[in-house]
Amino acid sequence: MTEEGNDKQEGTEQRIERQEIFSKAVRAGKRTYFFDVKATRRNDYYLTITESKKRYHRDGRFYFEKHKIFLYKEDFDKFSEGLAESIEFIKTEKPEPIEPPEEMKEAKAENYTDVEFEDLESVEAEKEEEKEEEKEEKKSKKKE
């Protein structure tokens, strides 16, 4: 490989390393929220918020259902204002948690599966797989 080829490969590796700048996982009941700060090609930062829920196939195998939001810097103020206003509304209008009927509590207790630390590791591994898939998609788009 030529010197120029090495430079291009190193630049790609550096960009990939910079891609994810910061990551914070927040476990909340049966859900896990991931706050990931990433860098664009121009090295500008943006935020992805991912909600991950453990689900089960009929055969008992599990998978993670994910929903992702991309939040860019120009939207931070409006987004955070809207979020804060919505949270304050809920706290004011429904300050006390509503308890489900007793039979629902029992059903939930029977169906509850505790999420172990290893489950979070598998979510992280799944995120890595997604990143690899995104890279492959970008490569194939560039070739087209």
C-alpha positions in Angstrom: 0.0 0.0 0.0 1.3 3.5 -0.8 2.0 6.2 1.7 -1.0 8.1 0.5 -3.2 5.0 1.1 -1.9 4.7 4.6 -2.7 8.3 5.3 -6.2 7.9 4.1 -6.7 4.8 6.2 -5.3 6.5 9.3 -7.6 9.5 8.8 -10.5 7.1 8.6 -9.5 5.4 11.8 -9.1 8.8 13.5 -12.6 9.8 12.4 -14.0 6.6 13.6 -12.3 7.0 17.0 -13.7 10.5 17.3 -17.2 9.4 16.2 -18.4 8.6 19.7 -17.0 11.3 22.1 -19.0 10.5 25.3 -21.6 8.0 26.4 -23.8 7.8 29.4 -26.2 4.8 30.1 -29.1 5.5 32.5 -31.1 2.5 33.7 -34.7 3.3 34.5 -36.8 0.3 35.4 -37.1 -2.0 32.4 -35.6 0.6 30.1 -32.1 1.8 29.5 -31.5 5.2 28.0 -28.2 5.9 26.2 -27.0 9.5 25.8 -24.2 9.4 23.2 -22.3 12.5 22.1 -20.9 11.9 18.6 -18.9 13.9 16.1 -19.8 14.8 12.5 -17.3 14.6 9.7 -16.6 18.3 10.4 -15.9 17.4 14.0 -19.1 19.2 15.2 -20.9 17.4 18.1 -24.5 16.1 18.3 -26.4 14.0 20.7 -28.2 10.7 20.1 -30.7 9.5 22.7 -31.6 5.8 22.5 -34.3 4.1 24.5 -33.6 0.3 24.8 -36.1 -2.2 26.1 -35.6 -5.9 26.5 -38.2 -7.9 24.6 -38.8 -11.6 24.1 -39.5 -13.7 21.0 -42.1 -16.4 21.4 -39.4 -19.0 21.6 -37.9 -17.2 24.7 -35.0 -15.6 23.0 -34.6 -11.9 23.8 -33.8 -8.9 21.7 -33.5 -5.2 22.4 -36.1 -2.9 20.9 -34.6 0.5 20.3 -35.8 4.0 19.5 -33.3 6.7 18.7 -33.5 10.5 18.5 -30.8 12.6 16.9 -30.5 16.0 18.5 -28.3 18.7 16.9 -26.8 21.7 18.7 -29.0 24.2 17.0 -32.0 22.5 18.6 -30.7 22.0 22.1 -32.3 25.1 23.7 -35.8 24.5 22.2 -35.6 20.8 22.9 -34.6 21.3 26.6 -37.2 24.1 27.1 -39.9 21.8 25.7 -38.8 18.9 27.8 -38.6 20.9 31.0 -42.0 22.4 30.3 -43.6 19.0 29.7 -42.0 17.5 32.8 -43.1 20.4 34.9 -46.7 20.1 33.6 -46.8 16.4 34.5 -45.3 17.0 38.0 -47.9 19.8 38.6 -51.0 18.0 37.1 -50.2 14.5 38.4 -47.8 14.9 41.3 -48.6 11.5 42.9 -47.8 8.3 41.0 -50.9 6.3 40.1 -50.9 2.8 41.6 -52.1 0.1 39.3 -54.8 -2.3 40.5 -53.6 -5.1 42.7 -54.1 -7.8 40.0 -51.8 -5.8 37.6 -49.1 -5.6 40.2 -49.2 -9.4 40.6 -49.1 -9.9 36.8 -46.2 -7.5 36.5 -44.3 -9.3 39.3 -44.7 -12.6 37.5 -43.6 -11.2 34.2 -40.7 -9.1 35.5 -37.3 -10.0 34.4 -34.4 -8.4 36.2 -31.9 -6.8 33.9 -28.3 -7.9 34.8 -25.1 -6.0 34.1 -24.3 -8.6 31.4 -27.5 -7.5 29.6 -26.1 -4.0 29.4 -22.9 -5.3 28.0 -24.9 -7.1 25.3 -26.7 -3.8 24.5 -23.2 -2.2 24.2 -22.1 -5.0 21.9 -25.3 -4.5 19.9 -24.5 -0.8 19.6 -21.1 -1.7 18.3 -22.6 -4.0 15.7 -24.9 -1.1 14.6 -21.9 1.2 14.2 -20.2 -1.4 12.1 -23.4 -1.8 10.0 -23.6 2.0 9.6 -19.9 2.1 8.4 -20.6 -0.6 5.9 -23.7 1.3 4.6 -21.6 4.4 4.2 -18.9 2.5 2.4 -21.4 1.0 0.0 -23.0 4.4 -0.6 -19.6 5.9 -1.4 -19.0 3.2 -3.9 -22.3 4.0 -5.7 
